[in-house]
Amino acid sequence: MSRPVAFNHVGIVVPDLEAAIAWYSDVMGFTLVAGPFDLRDDGPNGAQVLNVLGKNLKHLRQAHMSTANSVGLELFQPVDPAYQKPDHEVEFWRGGFFHICVTDPDVAKLVDRIVATGGTQISDIWPERGAGQPYLMCYCTDPFGNVIEVYSHQYEYMQGHRAAI
């Protein structure tokens, strides 16, 4: 049996890097740890950038933020080619990651803060079925269209009861 690995960071695409840094700092309390940077196909890290992100990349802006439990949030603003907004709020049918989840004991208060600062609430606040506890969840988006799920408790508490259902 292999040992579990730690979750390090998630990368999301935004249309405005400075606005995203400000929003994730003000609303979520995340800390900017590096950036913003400009990455270009002809820059000092051009070969690496092209190798990792593909030959279509000409110019990308990037910043790194950290959450309360030291999980990273890597923000990307495509410049050339330009940012394209997703077609749907929750693209659960497409391959790849479709949301991030944060934990806040006051789900309603965080959802209100998300909405008041340009995000949207896309689901009701729901009790987690079968938990027998006041475990709550809600789906929202940030102002840039990225889906954020809000949990009231840590993942193990929110989902661990399912083994008994």
C-alpha positions in Angstrom: 0.0 0.0 0.0 1.4 3.4 -0.9 1.3 6.3 1.5 -0.9 9.3 0.8 0.7 12.3 -0.8 0.0 15.9 0.3 -2.2 18.2 -1.8 0.2 21.0 -2.8 -1.7 23.5 -4.9 -4.3 24.0 -7.6 -4.0 26.4 -10.6 -6.9 28.4 -11.9 -7.3 30.7 -14.9 -8.6 34.3 -14.4 -9.1 37.2 -16.8 -7.6 39.8 -14.5 -4.6 38.8 -12.3 -4.6 41.9 -10.0 -8.4 41.7 -9.4 -8.1 37.9 -8.6 -5.2 38.5 -6.2 -7.2 41.2 -4.4 -10.4 39.1 -4.3 -8.8 36.0 -3.0 -6.9 38.0 -0.5 -9.8 40.1 0.7 -12.6 37.5 0.5 -10.8 34.2 1.3 -7.9 35.6 3.3 -5.3 34.0 1.1 -1.7 35.3 1.2 0.2 36.4 -1.9 3.6 34.5 -1.7 5.0 35.3 -5.1 4.3 37.4 -8.2 2.8 38.6 -10.2 5.2 37.5 -12.9 5.1 37.7 -16.7 6.0 34.5 -18.5 6.8 34.7 -22.2 7.7 32.2 -24.8 10.8 34.2 -25.5 11.7 35.1 -21.9 14.3 33.6 -19.6 12.1 30.6 -18.8 10.6 30.4 -22.3 11.7 26.8 -23.0 10.2 25.5 -19.7 7.0 27.5 -20.2 6.5 26.2 -23.7 7.4 22.6 -22.6 4.9 22.7 -19.7 2.0 24.8 -21.2 2.4 24.2 -24.9 3.6 25.9 -28.1 0.5 28.2 -28.3 1.6 30.2 -25.3 3.1 33.6 -26.1 2.4 35.5 -22.9 1.0 34.5 -19.5 0.8 36.3 -16.2 1.1 34.3 -13.0 0.9 34.7 -9.2 1.1 32.3 -6.2 -1.1 32.5 -3.1 -1.3 30.4 0.0 -4.4 29.3 2.1 -4.7 29.0 5.9 -3.5 25.4 5.8 -0.6 26.1 3.3 -2.3 24.7 0.2 -1.3 26.9 -2.8 -3.5 28.7 -5.3 -1.7 29.4 -8.5 -3.4 32.1 -10.6 -2.9 32.3 -14.4 -4.0 35.2 -16.6 -3.6 34.3 -20.3 -2.6 37.3 -22.3 -1.6 35.7 -25.7 -3.7 33.7 -26.4 -6.3 35.7 -24.5 -8.5 34.4 -21.7 -11.7 32.6 -22.7 -14.6 32.4 -20.3 -16.1 28.9 -19.8 -19.4 28.2 -21.5 -21.1 27.0 -18.3 -20.8 27.6 -14.5 -20.3 24.0 -13.5 -18.8 21.8 -16.3 -18.9 18.6 -14.4 -19.2 16.5 -17.6 -15.8 17.7 -18.9 -12.5 16.1 -18.1 -10.3 17.8 -15.6 -10.8 19.7 -12.4 -14.1 21.6 -12.1 -14.0 23.2 -8.7 -12.0 24.0 -5.6 -13.4 23.7 -2.1 -12.7 25.8 0.9 -13.6 25.3 4.5 -15.3 28.0 6.7 -17.4 27.2 9.8 -19.9 29.9 8.8 -20.9 28.9 5.3 -23.7 31.5 4.9 -21.4 34.3 5.9 -18.7 33.4 3.4 -21.3 32.8 0.7 -22.7 36.3 1.4 -19.2 37.8 1.2 -18.6 36.0 -2.1 -21.8 37.4 -3.6 -21.2 40.9 -2.2 -17.8 41.0 -3.9 -18.9 39.9 -7.4 -19.1 36.2 -7.1 -22.3 34.2 -7.5 -24.2 31.6 -5.4 -25.1 28.8 -7.7 -26.7 26.4 -5.3 -28.6 26.6 -2.0 -26.8 25.9 1.2 -27.4 22.2 1.8 -26.9 20.0 4.8 -24.7 17.0 4.0 -27.1 14.1 3.6 -26.7 11.4 6.2 -24.1 13.1 8.3 -26.4 13.5 11.3 -24.4 16.7 12.0 -24.8 20.4 11.1 -22.4 19.9 8.1 -23.2 22.4 5.3 -22.1 22.9 1.7 -22.8 25.4 -1.1 -21.5 25.9 -4.6 -20.5 29.5 -5.7 -18.3 31.1 -8.3 -15.6 33.7 -7.9 -16.1 36.9 -9.9 -14.1 35.2 -12.7 -16.3 32.2 -13.2 -14.3 29.6 -11.3 -16.4 27.3 -9.2 -15.8 27.3 -5.4 -17.5 24.9 -3.1 -17.8 25.9 0.6 -17.8 23.3 3.3 -18.5 24.0 7.0 -16.1 21.2 8.2 -13.0 19.4 7.1 -13.3 16.9 4.2 -13.0 13.8 6.4 -16.0 14.9 8.5 -18.0 16.0 5.5 -17.5 12.8 3.6 -16.4 10.2 6.1 -19.9 9.2 7.2 -20.7 7.9 3.7 -19.0 4.6 4.4 -21.8 3.9 6.9 -24.7 4.8 4.6 
